[in-house]
Amino acid sequence: MNFFKKKTTWSNWELIPLKLAIATIYLLLGAMFWKEVKEYAGIIGILFGITLMISLYLWITKMKNEN
């Protein structure tokens, strides 16, 4: 499995979607006050999905460009 051994470099601009994806899922999973967060759960879930797809796209294109 050489997939996990490959190294890539990321700029701060490219890490923003990944950090947003991690932060939004953390908000959903770690919400202590579910009643207050429930009305925003759909928006947070959509934001997570979008940022996750952007992060995966950036990662896959970066891996293809380096090979």
C-alpha positions in Angstrom: 0.0 0.0 0.0 2.1 2.9 -1.2 -1.0 5.1 -1.0 -0.3 6.2 2.6 3.4 6.6 2.0 3.2 9.2 -0.7 4.1 12.7 0.5 2.5 15.9 -0.8 2.8 19.6 0.2 -0.2 21.8 0.8 -0.4 25.5 0.9 -2.4 27.3 3.6 -5.0 28.2 0.9 -5.5 24.5 0.0 -6.0 23.5 3.6 -8.9 25.8 4.2 -11.6 23.4 2.8 -10.1 20.5 4.7 -10.1 22.5 8.0 -13.7 23.6 7.3 -14.8 20.1 6.7 -13.2 18.9 10.0 -14.7 21.9 11.9 -18.2 21.4 10.6 -18.4 17.7 11.3 -16.9 18.4 14.8 -19.7 20.9 15.4 -22.3 18.2 14.5 -20.7 15.4 16.5 -19.6 17.5 19.5 -22.7 19.7 19.9 -23.7 19.7 23.6 -26.8 21.8 23.1 -28.6 19.9 20.3 -31.8 21.9 20.6 -29.9 25.1 19.6 -27.9 23.4 16.9 -30.7 21.3 15.4 -32.0 24.2 13.2 -28.6 24.6 11.7 -27.7 20.9 11.3 -28.8 20.8 7.6 -26.7 23.8 6.7 -23.7 22.4 8.6 -24.1 19.1 6.9 -24.3 20.6 3.5 -21.2 22.7 4.3 -19.4 19.6 5.4 -20.3 17.7 2.2 -19.2 20.6 0.0 -15.9 21.2 1.8 -15.2 17.4 1.9 -15.7 17.1 -1.9 -13.4 20.1 -2.5 -10.7 18.7 -0.2 -10.9 15.3 -1.9 -10.7 16.9 -5.4 -7.7 18.9 -4.4 -6.0 15.9 -2.9 -6.6 13.6 -5.8 -5.5 16.2 -8.4 -2.3 16.9 -6.3 -1.5 13.2 -6.2 -2.0 12.8 -9.9 0.1 15.9 -10.7 3.0 14.6 -8.6 3.1 11.2 -10.4 
